[in-house]
Amino acid sequence: MQPQDLTIAQARRLAVAAQGLGGHGPSRQRPVAVADRRHLRRTLQHTSLFQIDSVNVLARAHYLPAYSRLGPYDPAVLDAMAYKHRELFEYWGHEAALLPVDLHPLLRWRMKRAEAGLGTWKGVARIKEERPDYVEQVYDDVVARGPVTAGEVAEDTARSTESWGWNWSPAKTALEYLFWSGRITTASRKNFERRYDLPERVLPSRVLDAPTPDQAEAHRELLMIGARCHGVGTVGDLADYFRLTVPQARPRIAELLESGRLEQVSVQGWAQPAYVVPGAIVPRKVAGGALLVPFDPLVWERDRTERLFGFRYRIEIYVPAHKREHGYYVLPFLLGDRLVARVDLKADRAAKALLVQAAWTEPDAPSHTADALGSELRLMADWLGLDDVVVADRGDLAGALATALT
């Protein structure tokens, strides 16, 4: 059916399907024998980016959304897409992210703002203002020696006594300013550390030669991508997909409505109007079954997650251990069109075990939640090269989950 006034269940199904999470059951088989670049491209049609985060307690964050949608796959395929075949590039999308290279022109307005010291972290903007000659020296070093890591750049032998941000050295801060402003990019990664080089030595010429849209047009296109990937969302939801502000997004959405590229709908229980792409079809049923990394697009906007699923979700990495409600690195579990459980996971690579440090069920979770989650955890353990799943006795689902896994 096509959306007009949506029930909350219809909105959930539309959102899950739009993210490419509605096609596999809770103990799904791989959609193909071996997922290759074509399958990752199809996943990117649903997500448009993979968010990057340094936390590696389970697996690197940018590898997990593809796993949630495809099942076990070789992360080296994703690395090759980005750093060998140059189908993806690193930049600030939602946050730091791998994005299809065709999005590069749509983000040049952000690069231009960053070059002027706008829209960046305080320390990154400050180094350009206070040490412009040093920034140019670092740029010249990349020109002469790239690709280079921050540690290989001249004068990067010691930490500064100044706080440039995250206790970065001046060279790292200057490199991040140049990266944010688009003057350099990521050529590859070495032990997850960026190796920086010039865009003209990294990105395809067809991308660099593509015309730059004006800011309003870029915002319209980014909002349309957000609408397609979200399925349904408010102004704030669509703006958040690429970290636009609501004041930036509101007039552009009005223009998209007037041109017929978006349609306004109401969603049961939502105080604000929502928007969909014309012709969007609400599935009668979705068979989702996946563990979702905290940086998955389905759940990264926490207010939307609560409105859609009745699921209050906070990442507690920076919360003191004794104050954490659910755990350090908690993944929601999607079953059908609902988030029915959450688990605090850690890959203990020395013991070759996937540790379930806590397991919690949500109200009205179906009776087979523990069995379905157990199947997903075994699948994930296999993908991570771990031999066992070990469940700690914490959380109201822990006992049933441990039983299901035995």
Secondary structure by P-SEA (a helix, b strand, c coil): cccccccaaaaaaaaaaaacccccccccccccccccaaaaaaaaaaccbbbbbcccccccccccccccccccccaaaaaaacccccccccccccccccccccccccaaaaaaaaaacccccaaaaaaaaccaaaaaaaaaaaaccccccccccccccccccccccccccaaaaaaaaaaaacccccccccccccbbbbccccccccccccccccaaaaaaaaaaaaaaaaccccaaaaaacccccccccaaaaaaaaaaccbbbbbcccccbbbbbcccbbbbcccccccccccccccccaaaaaaaaccccccccccccccccccccbbbbbbcccccccccbbbbccccccccccbbbbccccccaaaaaaaaaaaaaaaaaccccccccccccaaaaaaaaac
